[in-house]
Amino acid sequence: MGIAVVGVVLNATPDWSRGASVSFVLVGVAYLLGAVCAWRLVARSERRTEAVAAAAPART
């Protein structure tokens, strides 16, 4: 999908260097968005694990 988007942007712009700059910015934003989503999922999973551990009775 990323290669397709880069190809469309490069094809839509008359100047290759301008199209490449725009493409690289879009790819960077997509990677940043993916990293933020992954970080939030990991943080949520850790909170759930801690909540389950706190609610479980202690075994002796």
DRENZAFI-384699 format. One line per field, with one value per residue: residue number from 1; x, y, z of N, C-alpha, C, O in turn. Coordinates in steps of 0.1 Angstrom, whole numbers. Example, Ala and Ser with C-alpha at 12.3 -4.5 7.8 and 13.67 -1.06 7.14 Angstrom:
2
pos	c(1; 2)
n_px	c(132; 128)
n_py	c(-57; -22)
n_pz	c(78; 71)
ca_px	c(123; 137)
ca_py	c(-45; -11)
ca_pz	c(78; 71)
c_px	c(132; 129)
c_py	c(-33; 0)
c_pz	c(78; 79)
o_px	c(142; 134)
o_py	c(-33; 11)
o_pz	c(85; 80)
This chain:
60
pos	c(1; 2; 3; 4; 5; 6; 7; 8; 9; 10; 11; 12; 13; 14; 15; 16; 17; 18; 19; 20; 21; 22; 23; 24; 25; 26; 27; 28; 29; 30; 31; 32; 33; 34; 35; 36; 37; 38; 39; 40; 41; 42; 43; 44; 45; 46; 47; 48; 49; 50; 51; 52; 53; 54; 55; 56; 57; 58; 59; 60)
n_px	c(8; 19; 39; 23; 10; 31; 39; 16; 17; 41; 36; 16; 27; 44; 71; 98; 115; 100; 77; 89; 97; 72; 61; 79; 74; 47; 50; 66; 48; 29; 44; 49; 23; 17; 35; 27; 1; 8; 23; 3; -14; 3; 7; -20; -24; -6; -17; -41; -31; -19; -42; -57; -39; -39; -65; -67; -68; -43; -20; -9)
n_py	c(-12; 12; 16; 19; 43; 61; 59; 70; 96; 105; 103; 122; 147; 172; 178; 158; 158; 174; 158; 135; 145; 151; 125; 112; 125; 118; 90; 91; 102; 82; 60; 72; 74; 47; 38; 52; 41; 14; 18; 27; 5; -14; -2; -2; -29; -36; -22; -36; -61; -56; -48; -72; -88; -75; -79; -106; -132; -137; -163; -188)
n_pz	c(0; 8; -12; -34; -28; -27; -54; -67; -58; -68; -95; -97; -93; -111; -108; -100; -77; -58; -56; -45; -20; -8; -8; 9; 33; 38; 41; 64; 83; 83; 94; 119; 130; 131; 150; 173; 176; 181; 205; 222; 223; 236; 260; 270; 272; 292; 314; 317; 323; 348; 363; 363; 377; 402; 410; 413; 437; 461; 460; 483)
ca_px	c(0; 28; 46; 13; 8; 43; 38; 6; 21; 52; 30; 7; 34; 52; 85; 101; 120; 89; 69; 96; 96; 59; 60; 86; 67; 36; 55; 70; 36; 23; 52; 47; 10; 17; 43; 18; -9; 14; 26; -10; -19; 11; 4; -33; -23; 1; -26; -50; -24; -18; -55; -60; -30; -43; -78; -67; -64; -29; -18; 2)
ca_py	c(0; 24; 18; 25; 58; 69; 60; 79; 110; 108; 105; 133; 159; 173; 178; 145; 161; 178; 146; 126; 151; 149; 111; 108; 131; 110; 78; 93; 104; 69; 53; 78; 70; 33; 37; 57; 31; 3; 22; 28; -9; -21; 4; -7; -43; -36; -18; -47; -72; -51; -48; -86; -93; -69; -84; -120; -135; -141; -178; -190)
ca_pz	c(0; 8; -25; -43; -25; -32; -69; -71; -55; -77; -108; -97; -93; -123; -104; -92; -63; -50; -54; -36; -7; -3; -5; 21; 45; 40; 47; 78; 91; 85; 104; 132; 134; 134; 162; 183; 178; 188; 219; 230; 225; 246; 273; 274; 276; 305; 324; 319; 331; 362; 369; 366; 388; 414; 414; 416; 451; 463; 464; 492)
c_px	c(9; 35; 36; 10; 19; 43; 28; 10; 32; 46; 21; 14; 43; 67; 88; 106; 109; 80; 76; 96; 83; 56; 67; 80; 55; 40; 59; 59; 30; 30; 50; 34; 10; 24; 34; 7; -4; 18; 14; -15; -10; 8; -10; -32; -16; -8; -36; -44; -23; -31; -59; -52; -35; -56; -78; -62; -50; -28; -7; 6)
c_py	c(13; 27; 24; 39; 66; 70; 70; 94; 114; 111; 117; 147; 160; 173; 166; 148; 166; 166; 136; 132; 149; 134; 107; 114; 122; 96; 80; 95; 90; 60; 59; 74; 55; 31; 42; 47; 19; 6; 22; 14; -16; -15; 0; -21; -44; -32; -29; -58; -68; -52; -62; -91; -88; -75; -99; -122; -140; -156; -179; -205)
c_pz	c(0; -5; -35; -41; -30; -47; -74; -69; -65; -91; -109; -97; -105; -120; -95; -78; -54; -46; -44; -21; 0; 1; 8; 34; 48; 46; 61; 87; 93; 95; 118; 138; 138; 148; 174; 186; 186; 202; 228; 233; 236; 259; 279; 279; 289; 316; 327; 327; 345; 369; 372; 377; 401; 419; 418; 430; 451; 467; 473; 493)
o_px	c(6; 36; 39; 9; 17; 46; 30; 8; 32; 51; 20; 9; 50; 76; 82; 102; 110; 75; 69; 94; 82; 51; 61; 80; 52; 33; 57; 59; 25; 24; 49; 32; 3; 20; 35; 4; -10; 16; 14; -20; -16; 8; -11; -38; -19; -8; -40; -50; -24; -31; -65; -57; -34; -59; -87; -54; -46; -36; 4; 14)
o_py	c(22; 38; 32; 47; 77; 81; 77; 102; 125; 119; 123; 157; 150; 169; 164; 142; 162; 165; 130; 124; 145; 131; 99; 107; 119; 91; 71; 90; 88; 54; 51; 71; 52; 22; 35; 44; 14; -3; 17; 11; -23; -22; -3; -25; -53; -38; -31; -64; -77; -56; -65; -99; -95; -76; -103; -115; -148; -160; -173; -209)
o_pz	c(-7; -9; -43; -50; -35; -53; -83; -77; -69; -98; -119; -101; -109; -128; -85; -69; -42; -35; -35; -12; 11; 11; 16; 44; 60; 55; 70; 99; 104; 103; 127; 150; 148; 156; 185; 198; 195; 211; 239; 244; 244; 269; 291; 289; 298; 327; 339; 336; 354; 381; 383; 385; 411; 431; 425; 435; 442; 476; 472; 501)
